[in-house]
Amino acid sequence: MEAILQVFTYLSDLGSMVMIPIIIAIVGLCFRLSFLRAIRAGVTVGIGFVGLNLVLGIIWTYIGPITTIFVEKFHLQLTVIDAGWAAAAGVAFATKVGAVIIPFTLLVNVLMLISKQTRTVNIDIWNYWHFAFTGAVVMTVTSSMVYGLLAAAAHCIVALKMADLSAERVQKEIGIPGISVAQGYAISSVPVYMLLEKLYDKIPGLQNRKTDTSSIQAKLGVMGEPMMIGLVLGILIGIFVGYDLKKVLELGIAMGSLMLLLPRMVKVIMEGLVPISEGARSFMEKRFKGSEFYIGLDSAVTLGHPTTITVGILLIPITLVLAMILPLNSTLPLGDLAATAFFISMATPIHRGDFVRTLISGTIMMAIVLLFASYFAPIITDTAKNTGFTFPEGATQITALSAGNWVAFVISKLMSLQALGVAIIVVLVGALLAFSKKLVLSK
């Protein structure tokens, strides 16, 4: 076991820049692509993710300082500091459950594939921290690593099924064939957005409204182009926070660049995944008629959609207002505030790119996130202390918006019942597997 852990730790330490091309190439070879085509596909996808991360760096470079200014303007005085996803992931991976989460999750995924309970091959190993977090919370509550691993497995299974259910809509809206999103937080938002989509279809004024990117551009012409929307939005935000002319214009150009470049990086990823998708389809048609596999990727691939980025930026001040007025909230949004687009990554495909629906859903989701992040704060703080985590200056309690996951909450509450909780979770997961075919979200 120690040797296995060392191998997976080494692979994880290689980082996404190295591991993504290797994993994609291996998947391509498994689907009988030629060696050179598999290597080219892996390198292309890897380059796409490098470009995607570089462009996303604009968010932290230019939006990060703005979040601090917003916090000061709103005079927020809350007791729990949002330390961000990196801190939450570090704490989760530093636990006993986190130490084995990569091989454990891969094993669960393989068993699900063999038993034909999922179509998703989740290669997004860095985001396995969400499963490690759920397991770590349960281990803290129950003092049992076995219960912690069972909780992580339950979260993983739910993630794979939600990825399957939303895959076709994601592929259609994002424009990348053969993929799904199985990231531990993103999948928890899928049922919420699906329910809201049904609700919007019954509300006068929303049921027949079409406010996606193409309809906005048709009405506004050149000013409706994503690049120009980003420019105007950046300038307005810069003026609001009191920037001088130079900084206002820099922010405008940065936001315009973000809106223009993100979709292009996603297209590079798509170029690399197309041969993998075609190879998988051909492979499965020969051996398993009617079967189809999806490559499970990070929710970052969905951020190239103009609606996602635009709404994500607007959600920054909205989240701060919610933090002020929301009963039971004790979280000061900070570390994850610049990354609000990730919290609506699945709203855009489920709402078919509709701006108004995505904005309303995003506001509702951020309220949910704040409440659950506040709930988990004491547990995250205790776990962080046990793993030797260095707290931000002045912080006595920490949490992360990205840890505000209602699936983790439900699993942890049930697992606190121990054996009875395990039995309930088995029944619930079994029901999800049994009825999932009827719940597929169509294109």
Buried (B, 14 or more C-beta within 10 A) or exposed (E): EEEEEEEBEEBBEEEBEEBBBBBBBEBBBBBEBEEEBBBBBBBBBBBBBBBBBEBBEBBEEBBBBBBEBBBEEEEBEBEBBBBBBEBBBBBBBBBBBBBBBBBBBBEBBEEBBEEEBBBBBBBBBBBBBBBBBBBBBBBBBBEBBEBBBBBBBBBBBBBBBBBBBBBBBBBBBBBBBBBBBBBBBBBBBBBBBBEBBEBBEEEEEBEEBEBBBEBBBEEEEEEBBBBBBBBBBBBBBBEBBEBEEEBBBBBBBBBBBBBBBBBEBBBBBBBBBBBBBBBBBEBBEEEEEEEBBBBBBBBBBBBBBBBBBBBBBBBBBBBBBBBEEBEEBBBBBBBBBBBBBBBBBBBBBBBBBBBBBBBBBBBBBBBBBBBBBBBBBBBBBBBBEEBEBEBEEEBEBBBBBBBBBBBBBBBBBBBBEBEEBBEBBEEBBEEBBEEBEEEEBEE
